[in-house]
């Protein structure tokens, strides 16, 4: 399906960067997950089911079957920045199954997870089973978009010198699709028909299942991508785009651009 993006409104304000991320990590199988310092608390109907001390600050959780993958930020700075362990937990008790490593992840079926890491000479994605055992690896990393109906996984690459949108293939191979201008794109959103919307260097792209791209809209004129970072959110058919622009020569001052688009199917 083809899509069009109709701009609804646009505002720009000067001030601080993105607000701090919510400590609520979402709900998995009816369990509400909240980070409290280095502790992850799981509750149901207002009652605490379990607590797990992560030894680092949990920031993202992915659930599959009876397993939970928790990504964390370390308390101390080290050669990998603030990368903390990726913890594989039992969903019912919060008991730790394995300590893994990765910056971004995704849940597949059967308690399996993808984890990816880029930096230094590492640019890899690993597939782990419900015990944390490594099953496969690919030479790519970024934001993961799994499709349950086809068992496909698309990766919107981050951190590569020549990033692109790729598909994971058996045997550790990848199929390369549309190239990207920006090395660290925002997390994409996925529309109901599987179209992936990516913000790349100020341009909204619609990526189809064939990994080809169509330009939806030009949000901003971005020349130096290192001064810009964005965020996408889809809410009832309205795509909310936030782009934070660091001023030239004044690194602590930002302009924040908020643009809303109505996404409509194009039957023409």
Steps between C-alpha positions, in 0.01 A plus 500: 500500500616853422469778757491878501595728789297820537649757736252596771700751703854604588654678800856589601625593846841570650608333821632174640543165326247213519346455846614200701354171385217357705603235750198293401627241253162373386276202560589141406242221541305712748807591706565872542875561498644804678866589554586634845869582503681174426194293590234375261157455659229285340143541623153381405175667609696726733678214681873439468572159344880518508798731526838459334816694582670553165826655620441769235216728393238309295363701208337259252317168532399242239279200577466165322323190633629444856805723466578870542800680351602815690750751358687718746731800536803454724553726799859574397651621174731251328644438149150405378349816649214418736414165343372268771424128488205360309321281752296195406242439774219258572179691442306331781756538781757757383781250558807561287567246224802656326711815469529604135625810318337741258388858438170418329282194493178346378277213602427208269277202576573214738704701747757596237657844476723702270776715647722740310814696578713742301828668590872446459522196268159368603199535274302188573159354575457181701199271531460344846262228616303497826807378690727774361681264263620664179331348195610725212688820423490764226735783408252783552339691788238765560125523556323166454160455335379137520203385292320204657301418185812430291770442765690785333713739703590838351783703652521878467875526544670732749869567543618371164705730278264416214174407674201360318180310559572126495322168541646215706543182297587143605865413539602840630437675167321834453305646211578868453231750409464877507816690611473752784673837532498515879712266710278512811135518395215517749305186584255447211127443521310224321164554331220245492600356162863458603632820344795628703522877547854629548625852572826528308691831500180703528305298242214261575531177303246222452687168471305215341541127549725504191739735690438779251428852623254772405531855634199591714604851604798728549484599866812717523798596289778308679856543377705405807322196644720507811305806625160336468325208665139402472216295636191350334169407657185368337171587669163416337626551146689819584878486477667727754853599401733671747838625384745659742754730334817601685601857424826562319774616737275475807477130592266548797225681309246312287206568273230235523278454196163324540322401179184291470399314185175325414587173329253402230495206257568601141270302270596698192 
